[in-house]
Amino acid sequence: MDNNPKDLAKVAVVVQPGYVLLDVAVPQQVFGHWPDYVTACWPGGAPYELALVSAVPAGNSLVPREVEPLDRLDTADTVIVAGVQDPTESPDAELVERLREAYNRGSRMVSICTGAFALAAAGILDGRSATTHWHWARLLRDRHPSVRVREAELYVEDTGVFTSAGVLAGTDLCLHLLRLDHGQAAANTMARFLVSPPHREGGQAQFIEHIPPGGDSEITEVITWILEHLDEPLTLESVSRYSHMSTRTLRRRFRAVTGTSVMNWVAMQRVACARELLETTRLGIDDIAHQCGFGSAESLRVHFTAVTRTSPSRYRRTFAA
């Protein structure tokens, strides 16, 4: 198959039982149903031929009526796996095998939201960076430890395999693929029709809700204490003194529960505190920085931007009540 991206015309969107409707509708719009406004800006009409495919036969209420058999994957240049509502259920075994075959033939492999679980089950994400909906990122990491899960990103490209974060991030990825295939002008035209920016600032991290973990009762007590003292100058040593553990033991047990280091977790919770105050109060950045333990507005900006991929002021404009 010619690997020139401008020759990628046949797109197959994989639909599984329990599919996320928007994950199917977005690629249909971007690669299939081009309206007059878009085709008027594109001589020759839409450059893609799109089909919905499924391991479930047409006529089954679990999938759209117009689905075609998985055989369409045999000739697809681009395969897009739409997400499912419940990725805890294993994907269909035949689908997994057909995805693996499509990848081995050289098809461009794409997933939207929890569609990443099917690509991972096929081994396509092994050793690659990938993303999925932030709510399911830990499950993807636990189930497929060879995948480098990057839940902070809106979409990830790694050596020709593309994955997007949750739901609406599928639009960002589809516009990116259109831009790769046919240039920025085509992506801009489609983005205007979708009433969407061609490229969104920030990443999925700005939408993630950080939920305190549990499991180890002593570490849970330490976590509670940290959250009650976020405005104080916490250090690994001060947390260790409170926990009555050595710093080495504290590091090991804390990471086993949270998946990260003590001070990185503290920074994440301070950012979460700042997010809540930005959303719900009119406090200035300096006041928020001190209440959340950053010490200065500049320190808040640096940590906040590193975690959420957007600035405190931009975050407030987006999410403030």
N, C-alpha and C positions, 0 to 999 in steps of 0.2 A: 504494500500500500504506500502511496506517495505520502510522505510525512509533512509536506507543505501545508500549514494550517489553513490556507485559503482553499484547499481542496476538500476540507472536512465538511461534507454536505449532509450526510445521513446521521441523524441524531435519534437515539433510542432512549426514551425515558422509562425507567423500570418502576413499576407500580406494584407494591406488595400489599397484602391484606392489612388493614389498619393504617393505610397511608395518610400522610398529612396533605390535605387538599391543596394548600398554597404551594407546597413543594412540587406539586405536579403542574399547577396552573402557571407558575412563573416561567419555567423552561418552555412550556407550550406557547406563551406569549412572546418570549424572546427569540425562540428558534422556530416557531411554527406559524402562529396566526398573526402575520404582519398586516396591520391595517393600512388603508390607503395613504395615510399621512406618512408612514414609514417607507412604504414601497415607492412613493413619489420621490423620495430622496435617495432611492437605491435603484438605478437602472437595471432592468432585467428581473425585478421582483425578488422575493425572499430567497436567499442563497442556501437555505436548508430544507431538507426533507425530514419531517419529524414523525415518529410513531411512538405510541404508548405500548409497552410490552409487559407481560406478566406471566408467572408460572401458573396463575389461576386463570382458567378459560373465560372467554367473553361470555356475558350473560350471568355470571356469578355476581351477586349483590355486593361482594367484598371489594370489587374493583370497578373502574369505569366501564361502560358498555363497549367503548371503542377499542379496548385493549387487543393486541395481537399476540401470537405465541412468541416464546423466547427465541425462536428461529431468526427473528429479525435482528438479534444481536450478532448473527454471523456476518452481516454486511455493514454493521454500524461503525461509523468512523468515531463518533463520540457516544459514550454510554453514560447517562446521568441516572443515578440511583436516588429516588426520592426518599424522604424520611418516613418513619412510622411513628405512631403514637406511643407504642410500648416496645422499646428495643431490648427489653429483658428476654423477649421470646426470640429464639434462634431463627435466622432467616432460612428460607426454603433451601434444601440441600441441592436440588437441581439448579436453582438460581445461582447459588454460590459457585457451582462447577461451571456454569455458562459464563459467569462474570470472569472467572479465572481464564477461561478459553479466550474470551474477548480481549482481555489484557495481553495474553500471550501472542495474539494475532497483531497487536499493535494499536488497538483502539485507545482513544483518549478516555481515561476513566475519571468520572466525576461523581461526587456525592453531595447531597444537600441535607443538612441537619443530621438526623440519626441514620441516614442512608450510609454513613461511614461504617456502621456495624456490619453491613453486608460486604463492603469492600474489605474490611478487616478479616471477616470470616473466610474470605477467599485468599487471604495471605497477601493481598495487593498493597496493604499499608505496612507490612513488615519492614522495619528499619527506616521508615519514612516519618516525617512530620505530618500531622493531620489535625483537624479540628472537628468538632461536632457541637451540638447544643450544650451550653455550659452545665445545664442540669444533669446531663448524662456523661459528662467528661470523665468523672471518676470511674464509672462503670466501664467505659471504653478502655481506660488505662488498666483497670484491674483484669478485665477479660482478655485483653490483648497487650500484654506488657512490652512486646517488641515494637509497639507503635509509640512514637514520640508525640503525645497529645499536647497540643498548644491551644488550650481553651480560651486564651485571651484574644485570639485573632478572629476577624470576620470571615476570612477564608485563607487557605494555605495551598500553595503550589509546591510540590516536591517532585522533581524529575518526571514531569509529565502527568502526574496524578494530582487531582484537584479535590479539595474538600471544603465545605462551607460550614459555618456555625449555624445557630438556630434560625429556622423559618425565614424571616425577612433577609437574612444574610445570603440566602440563595439568590436573591436579586442582584446583590453585589457581585457574586461569583459569576452569574450568567452574563452580566454586562461586561465583566472582565474577559470572559471567553470570547464574547462578540468583539471586544476591542482587540484581542490577540488575533482573531481571524480576519477582521475586516477594517480595523483601524478605529481611531478615536472618534471620527465623525459619525460612523455608524452607531457606535455605543452612545454617543451624545444624543443622536436622533431618537433612538429607542428609549433612553432615559427620560427625555422630554415627554415622550408619549406616556410612559409609566408614571410621570410626575415624581421622578426619583432623581437624586443626584447621581451623576455618573460614577462618583467615588465618594464614599462617606469617610469623614475623619474619625479617628479613634478606632477601637476594636470592640470585640464582644465583652471585654473586661468591664466596660462601663455599665453593663447591664447585669453583671453577675451578683447574685445575692450570696454573701458569705455566711454559711450556717455553721455555728460552733460544733465541732465533732464531739463524740462521746466514746465510751468504751472502758478506759482506765479511770477508776473513780478518783485516784489521787491526782492524775493529770487533769481530770475534769475540774477538780477543786482549784488547781493552779490556774487553769483557764479562767474560771470565774473570778479569781483574785486579780488576774491581769486586767480583765474587762472593767473591774471596779477601780483600777488604779491607772488607767490609760493616760491620764493627764499628768502623771508623775514621771520623772526621769528613770525609766526602767532599764535595767541591764541584765545580762545573763546571770551575773553574780547576785543581784538583788532578788531575782526570781528564784535562783537556786537556794538562797538563804530562807526564803519563805517556804519552799517546798521541802526543806530538810533533806535534800538530795545533793549529791555531788554534781558539779556541772556536767561531768561525763554521763552520769546516769540520767540526769534531766534531759540532756540532748537526745539520748537514745530513746527514752520512753516518750518524750514529746513528739519526736519525729514518727514513731510507730503509730501514734494516735492521729496526728494532724497531717503527716506527709511532708512536713517542712520543718525548718529550724525555729527555735523559740523566738529569736529577734525578727525573723522574717514574718512570723505569724503576728507578732506585736505590731509590726508596720502595717500589715494587711488590715488588722482590726482598727488601727488608727485611721486608715483610709476609709474603712466602712463607717466609722464614727463621723468623719468629715462629710461623707456622702449624705448621711442622714441629716446633719445640720444644714448642709447646702440645700437639701430638698425641702426642709420643714421650717427653717428660721430665716430671719433677715440679718443674722450676725455677719460682721465683716470677716474677711479672710484671716486677719490677724487674730481676732477673737477665736475663730474656729481652730486655728493652728494651736493656740495655747490650750483650749479645752480638750483637744484630742492628743496632746502630748508632743506635738512636733516642735514646739519651742519658737518657731518663726514661720512667717508666711512663705518664705523661700523654701524652707525645708518641706512644708506642706505641698507646695507646687511640685517640687522634684519627686517626692514619693507618690503623690496623687497621679501625676502624669505617667510615671513608670508603671503603676498598677492598672489604671483605667484607660491609658492611651488618649486621654483628653485632659484639658486644663480644668481647674476648679470652677472658673467663671463660665466656661462653655458647658460644663456639666450642669451648673445651676440653671443656665438658660434653658437647657433641655428638659430637666426633671423637676424643677421647683414647682410646688403646688400653685 
